[in-house]
Structures are given as C-alpha cells and as structure tokens.
Amino acid sequence: MDKKIEEALAKNPNNTMAMFEAADYYLQSGRNLEKSLELFQKVSADKTNQLVAIAIWRRGQVEWKLGKKDAAMKSFDEAADMAKNAKGFEAVAKEIAAMKASLQEKGKP
C-alpha cells in the first residue's frame, strides 16, 4: 500500500487532497509517522485550503504520537482557533478542545 501511495504522490506532488489522504492513512495505520507529519505540514501550509484546520489538527495528532507534545499542543490550539472562525467547523473546534484536554490528562506523570 505504501508503494502505491508514494507513486500517487509522485504523479501529483502538489495535490493537497492526495497529500492529506496519504498523511491520514499513515496516521491511522500508525506507520511512517514522520512521512505523515511531513505531508500534514505541507497541506497545513496552504491557508487557503479548505482542509487546513483539519490538517493542522491531524498534524498535532502525529506530533503527539511522535512525542512532540509541545508542538502538538500548539497545533491543537491553532486548529481550534481556525475551526472556531470557519463556518461549519464549530463542532470541530469543540472536538479538538476535548481531545487536547484528554491528551493532557493522559500525558501527566
């Protein structure tokens, strides 16, 4: 599967939807998290993209899994702020806040 994903990305290196889907696949499968982070960073860099708030949220999830907890918290805050201001994404902002609180609780020593 990874080879097919890489081939698709090579054919369309600037396709943000393909990057998002590949990054999400890597995140959900728990494999190749560094690649997932790289792709979510590319997608979230384009602030005009309609998926930017979700890409930043997912980026935070990858950062958390990679042990980059401070970066993850910043990503969650950025995603929540963007979602609050985006029509139709208000529920996403609440979900991000709840997830952030849950992760902070679990991350305590």
C-alpha positions, 0 to 999 in steps of 0.5 A: 500500500505504501508503494502505491501511495508514494507513486500517487504522490509522485504523479501529483506532488502538489495535490493537497487532497492526495497529500492529506489522504496519504498523511491520514492513512499513515496516521491511522495505520500508525506507520511512517509517522514522520512521512505523515507529519511531513505531508500534514505540514505541507497541506497545513501550509496552504491557508487557503485550503479548505482542509487546513484546520483539519490538517493542522489538527491531524498534524498535532495528532502525529506530533503527539504520537511522535512525542512532540507534545509541545508542538502538538499542543500548539497545533491543537490550539491553532486548529481550534482557533481556525475551526472556531472562525470557519463556518461549519467547523464549530463542532470541530473546534469543540472536538479538538478542545476535548481531545487536547484536554484528554491528551493532557490528562493522559500525558501527566506523570 
